[in-house]
Amino acid sequence: MGTALDFDEEAILALIDDVVEKNKNIWGDIKIIFRPHPWRQNNSAVESSYGVNIITDPQILAANNDKSTKIQPRLEYYSGLLGLVGGLIFYKQFLAFVRDDSQHITNMRNA
């Protein structure tokens, strides 16, 4: 999941993709779904994939071309997302990437 704050998420995605690629012999062929924040301050276009192993959530990708409005996900979409997040928080180990991107005061290290 991405942040609404202005931050170089693409650099983190490149690092994650590299780690996944280097560990395919351990983890197998896994894919990561990146969900940028629907109201992110970063004005860069959302890509369909970031490397070999990271794909973008199709809902955000579909709204990518319309910069005139902010996407508001359908409420029924949230239940699946919250189930995933809840599973991550309460039942699974997870990684949080806290990095100073040296570009934005709102980078994840400062936030």
C-alpha positions as CSV (number, residue, x, y, z in Angstrom):
1,M,0.0,0.0,0.0
2,G,1.2,3.4,-0.8
3,T,1.1,6.7,1.0
4,A,-0.7,9.9,0.2
5,L,2.4,11.9,1.1
6,D,4.8,13.0,-1.6
7,F,7.5,10.3,-1.6
8,D,9.6,8.4,-4.1
9,E,7.6,5.1,-3.9
10,E,9.1,3.9,-7.2
11,A,12.5,3.6,-5.7
12,I,11.2,1.4,-2.9
13,L,9.3,-0.7,-5.4
14,A,12.5,-1.2,-7.4
15,L,14.3,-2.4,-4.2
16,I,11.4,-4.8,-3.4
17,D,11.4,-6.2,-6.9
18,D,15.1,-6.8,-6.7
19,V,14.8,-8.6,-3.4
20,V,12.0,-10.8,-4.7
21,E,13.9,-11.6,-7.9
22,K,17.1,-12.5,-6.1
23,N,15.1,-14.9,-3.8
24,K,13.0,-16.8,-6.3
25,N,14.8,-20.0,-5.3
26,I,13.5,-19.6,-1.8
27,W,10.1,-17.9,-2.3
28,G,9.1,-19.3,-5.7
29,D,7.3,-17.2,-8.2
30,I,5.4,-14.7,-6.1
31,K,3.8,-11.4,-7.2
32,I,3.3,-8.3,-5.2
33,I,0.3,-6.1,-5.7
34,F,1.1,-2.4,-5.3
35,R,-1.9,-0.2,-4.3
36,P,-0.9,3.5,-4.6
37,H,-2.9,5.7,-2.3
38,P,-5.9,6.9,-4.4
39,W,-5.3,10.6,-3.4
40,R,-1.5,10.6,-3.4
41,Q,0.3,13.9,-3.8
42,N,2.8,12.5,-6.2
43,N,1.8,13.6,-9.7
44,S,3.7,10.9,-11.6
45,A,1.6,8.4,-13.6
46,V,1.0,5.0,-12.1
47,E,2.6,2.3,-14.0
48,S,1.0,-1.1,-14.7
49,S,4.0,-2.9,-13.2
50,Y,7.2,-2.1,-11.4
51,G,9.8,-4.6,-12.4
52,V,9.1,-8.2,-13.0
53,N,7.3,-9.1,-9.7
54,I,5.2,-6.1,-8.8
55,I,1.8,-5.3,-10.5
56,T,-0.5,-2.4,-9.7
57,D,-3.9,-2.8,-8.2
58,P,-6.3,-2.7,-11.2
59,Q,-8.7,-0.3,-9.6
60,I,-6.1,2.4,-9.2
61,L,-4.6,1.7,-12.6
62,A,-8.1,2.1,-14.2
63,A,-8.3,5.6,-12.7
64,N,-4.8,6.5,-13.6
65,N,-5.6,8.5,-16.7
66,D,-8.2,10.8,-15.1
67,K,-6.2,13.4,-13.2
68,S,-9.2,15.8,-13.0
69,T,-10.8,14.0,-10.0
70,K,-9.6,11.9,-7.1
71,I,-10.7,8.3,-7.2
72,Q,-13.1,7.2,-4.5
73,P,-13.1,3.4,-4.3
74,R,-16.4,1.7,-4.1
75,L,-17.1,0.9,-0.4
76,E,-17.4,-2.9,-1.1
77,Y,-13.8,-2.8,-2.4
78,Y,-12.6,-1.8,1.1
79,S,-13.7,-5.0,2.8
80,G,-11.2,-7.1,0.9
81,L,-8.5,-4.5,1.5
82,L,-9.2,-4.3,5.2
83,G,-9.2,-8.1,5.4
84,L,-5.8,-8.1,3.9
85,V,-4.4,-5.4,6.1
86,G,-6.0,-6.9,9.2
87,G,-4.3,-10.2,8.3
88,L,-1.0,-8.5,7.9
89,I,-1.2,-6.7,11.1
90,F,-2.7,-9.3,13.4
91,Y,-1.6,-12.7,11.9
92,K,1.4,-12.2,9.7
93,Q,4.8,-10.8,9.7
94,F,5.2,-7.8,7.4
95,L,7.8,-5.2,6.3
96,A,7.4,-1.5,6.5
97,F,9.9,0.4,4.4
98,V,11.0,3.5,6.2
99,R,13.4,5.4,3.9
100,D,14.7,8.9,3.5
101,D,14.4,9.5,-0.2
102,S,16.5,12.7,0.1
103,Q,13.9,14.5,-2.0
104,H,10.8,15.1,0.0
105,I,10.3,16.4,3.6
106,T,7.3,14.0,3.7
107,N,9.5,11.0,3.1
108,M,8.7,7.9,5.1
109,R,11.6,8.4,7.5
110,N,10.3,11.7,8.6
111,A,6.6,10.7,8.5
